[in-house]
């Protein structure tokens, strides 16, 4: 069968390839607890161990019992758009017009819609290396080119305005950033974000910022949304991470007003609307009790970070930049191996701890770094670090 040529630009999602290998090893006799083995500890997937709060689950049940399962507007339930806008006001002090918010089938659909609306063949989009692989593939799927610029520890593994200006050319359409970032858990400082936005705006480009981990921040210095820098930005967000609704597949966009109608037209044709049940359930995310629970979980993630980072450092797995958000650590394993891919597979087999090699996140220093997700319980994290210590020493 002849395949579309765009697939030549879409690499495998190595995070999931590693996950499949980890599952295979997990089913081996060495990991059979009944036979005295050690169960695999999965620190490779970025999925919170917390599920949706009870109020959200109850709202979904009530929605289904009452039969509110029909299509919603392609832009989302008006009530949900209002609640999201209100959250920006109470959490970040931002006045966001609900009409600029488009509810999507996860952040993945949000990124796809934004890229389809803005990019086309011949465009270049500047992105940092390392960055989340699917983001560059959304760019590639439009025919545009994701230009990965090496991002150093000194810049918190993020793009800066100087780099944007140096690499901008006649084909550059804009930048796609993530703050906090997957895989590094690092954010862009407020002053640097302002400088980037100004540089892109001056060149007639567009700034897209993936903010799906925005509410999972641990440092007030970085606790701001890029939306404060103007209404011509595109912000991508999600109910998956902070709101603990990964499998519900619900996200949203905050768009410049003139982009709402084109994105709505795309959404109508590509998937009609996001899940009605998920949308009705998500209304309960913004209740005071739910927010209190989410904030308690954020503090739990902070405690996990504060345990994991020094523990890795003590093993010789250096962390050049302490993550200020999300639930990832970008650690340097070059003291033990010149290929993080081999190192991670070795730890899967010998320590029964699944980690993610840097290969997915861009070619620059991919062999040097690995990603550890501390979205697992503290008990699992403690056990995993003990196993890594045993294997490395």
N, C-alpha and C positions, 0 to 999 in steps of 0.2 A: 504494500500500500504506500502510495506517495504521501509524505508528510509535508506540512507547511514549513517553509524555510525558516520561519521565526523560531522554530524549536531548536535550531542550531545555536541560538543565542541564549537558550534557557538551560542552565546547568542543573544537574540533579540537586536536590535539597539534601546535602550531606548530613545535616542534623538528623534527618529522619533515616538516612541510610545507616548512620551510627546507632540510632535507636533500634533499628531492626536487628543489627548485630548484637546489641546488648541483650535484647529479648532472647535471641538464640542461645547466647551464653547462659542467660538466666535459667533456661530450661535444661541445662547440662547437669550431670550428676554432681559436679562440684558445687552447684548452687541449690541442690535439693536439701532443704532443711531437714526433711524427714530422715535423710541418710547422714545427717551430721554436717551438711554443707552450709555455706553462707549465702543467704539470699542476696541477689543483686540490689544495690542501692543506686537509684537513678537520679543523678544530679545533672542530667544532660538536657532535659526538656523544661522550657520556661512556662510551667503551669502551676499556679498556686495550689497548695494542698488544701486550702480552704474552699468550700463550695459556696453557692449563693446563700445568703442569710434566709432564715425561716420566713421572714415577711415577703421576700421575693418569690420563694417557692409557693407560699400560700396565695399570692397574687396570681401566679400562673394557673394554679388549680382553680381559683375562682373564675378566671377568664375562660377556661375550658368548660367549666360547668355551666356558665351562663351563655355559652355559644358565641363569644366575641372572637371568633376565629376567621372573620372575613378579611379580604384584602384591606390594607390601610392605604392612605395616600403614599405615593412613591417617596415623598420627602419625610414620611414618618408621621406618627400620631401627633397632632397639634399639642396635646397635653404633655407629651414626652419632650417635644422641642422646647416647650415652656420650662419644664423642670430642668433640663440641661442648661438652658440660659440662666436660670436662677442659681444653679450650682456655680457657674462661672462668677456670678456676682458675690455669693457668700464665701466662696473658697479663694478666689483670686482678685476680687474687687473690680471685675470687668463688667461693663455694660454691653452684653452681646444680644443683638436683635434675634429673637427666635426664628425669624424668617430667613436668617443666614445659616441656619442649622439644617442639615440633611441627615436623617437617620439611615444607616446602611446595614447590609448583611455582614457585619463584622468590619474591623479596620481594613481587612484585605479588600473588601468591596469598595471601601472608601478610597483606598489608594488607587485601585483600578479605575474608578470613576474619575478621580482627579487627573490621573495620568492620561486617560483617553481624551479628556476635555482639553488638555493643555499641550500635549506633546505629539509629535508626528515624525515620520521618517526624515532624517537629516538633522534633527535637533540633538544637542548635547545637554545632559543634565549633570551637574557637578554633585558628587557625593563623597563622603569620607570613606577611607579604607582604614579600619574595619567598619562594616555596617551590616545590617540585617540583609541577608541575601535576597529574600523575596522582594524587597523594595526596589533593588536594581532590576529585577526581572519584570516587575510591573512597568518600569520604564522601557525595557527592551521589547516587551510585548506590543508597544505602540509603534515600534520601528525606530524609536529614538535610541541614543547611545548613553548609557550610564558611564560617566568618566569618573573613575575612582581615584581620589587624590590621597596619597599616604598621609595619615594623621598621626602625629607623634604624641608621646606621653606629655611633653611640655605643653601641648595644646589640648590636653585631656582626651586624646584620641578623637578630636572633633575638627571640623573645618573651622578656619578663621577667615576674617575679612581679607587679610593680606593674601591668603591662598586663593580665595575666590577671584580677587582682582587679577592676580598673576596668571590664572588659567582660563580666564574668560576670553572667548573668541567670537567670531562672527556667527558661529553655529550654536552658541550657548543660549539655552532658553531659560534656565533657572537653576535652582539648587533644591535638593531633597535632603533634609537633615532629620535627625532624631534626637530628642532631648527630653528625658534621659535616653541613652542609647542601649540598644541590644547589638553587640554583646558586652559592652564595657561598663554599663551602669553609670556612665558619666554624662553630665549635662553641660550645656553651653552657658557661660556667664551672661548676665543680663546685658552688660555693656558690649560684649562681643556679638551677641545676637543682634543688637541694635545696629552695630557696624556692618554686619553681614546684610541685614535687610536694606540698609541704606545703599550699600554697594550694588546689590541686585536691582533695587528700584531705579538707581541712577542709570543702569544699563538697559532698562526696559524689560527686565526679566521678572520671574515669579519665584517666590519663596514658599516651599511646602515644608511643613514641620510635622513629623510623626511624634505625637505627644501621648502615646498610649500608656506610658509609664509616668506621666506627669504628676499624678496624685500620689504616686509611691516614692516621694522624695524624702530624704532624711536631713537635708541641709537647707536652712532658710535662705542662704545666699543664692540658691538655684531654684527656689520654689516659685517660679513665675512662668506664665504662658507667653509664648511668642506673640500671641494675639494682642498683647499690650503695645506692640510696635506698629500697629496700623491695621486697617480693615481690608488691605489688599493682599494679606497673607492667606494661605490655606493651612488649616490645622486639622490633623487626623487624630481621632481619639477612639476609645473602645470601652465596652463594658467588661472585657475579658480579664484584665489584670487587677486593677484596684477594686473593681466591683465583683470580681470572682465569678464571672459568668462565661468562661472560655467556650464551652460547647453550645452556648445559646446563640452564638454567632450574631452579635449585635454591636454596632459601632456608630460613629457619626463623623460628619465633616462640619467645620465652620468655614464658610466660603465668603469671598467678596460678593456683594449683592448681585452683580451682573453675571456671576458664574452659577447661581442657583438654578435658573431655568435650564441652561444647557445640561447641567448634571442631572436634573430631574428627568429630562428627556432620555438621557442615557440609562438611568435607573429603570424607568418605565419599560424600556425595551430589553434590558439585560436580565432583570430578575423581578420586575413588577414592584416588589416592596420587601422590606425585611420582615421576619417572622412576626405575625400579629401577637402571638402568645408571648414571645420574648419582649416585645415592646410594652405590652400591658404589665408584664411582670416587672420590667425595669423602672416603672413609675415608683415602685416601692423602694428602690435603691436610695432615693433622696429623702426618705423619712428620717427623722432625727435619730431613731433607734438604729436604723441601718447604718447611717453615717458614723455613729458612735462605734458600732462593731467594726466598720472598715478602718477607722482610725486605730482601734486596738490592734487590728491585724497589721497595720503599717508599722506600729511599734514592735510587733513580733518580728517582722522582717528586719527592722533596724537591729534588734538584738542578735539575729542570726548573722547579719553582716559583721557586726562587731566581734562575733566569735570566729567566723570563717577566715576573715582577712589575716589577723595575726597568726592563726593556726597554719594557714598556707605559708606565710612568711617563714615561720619556724621550721618548716619542712624544706625550705629552699625554693619554693614556688613563689617567686617574687610578684608582688602586685604593684606595678609602677604608679597607678592612680587609684586611690580608694574610691569605690563607687559611691555616688551621692544619691542614687535612686535606683529603681527597678529591683531585681533580685539576681544580679549576675556579678561575677568577679572575672576579670580578664587577667589571667595569671601567666607568668613567663616560666616555661618548663625547660628552657634551653640548658639549664645546669644538668639535666638528666638525659636529654635526647636532642638531636638536631632535627627531629621531625615530630611535631605534636600529634600527628595522626598515629604514628607508631606508639608514642607514649600513651595516648588515650586507650588504644586497643590493648596495650600491655597492662594497664591498670584495670581494664575490664576483666582480663583473664586472671591476673594475679591477686588483685585486691577486691574484685567483684564490685567495683565502683565505676559507674558510667559517667564519663565526662564528654565534652564536645571539643574536638580539635578545631584549630583556627581556620581550616581550609575553606569553610563555608563563607567566611566573612570578608574575603578579599585576599588578593595575592600578597600584599605587602606584609611581611613578618608572619605569614600564616603558619609557618613551621615553628615559630617561636612561642606562640600563645595558644592557650586553651581557655574555654569558657566553662565555669562552674555555676550552676544555678542553685541558689540557696532558698528556692521555693519549697523545699521539703521541710519536714519537722526538725526541731532541734535535736531530737533523739537520733534521727537518721544522719544528720550532719555530724554529730559527735562520733557516731560509729564509723562513718565514712572516713573522717579524718584520722581516726585510729588505724584503720586499715591501710590508708595511704602511707601513714608513718611506718607501719610494719613493712610494707612493700618497698619503700624507698630507702629504708635504713638497714 
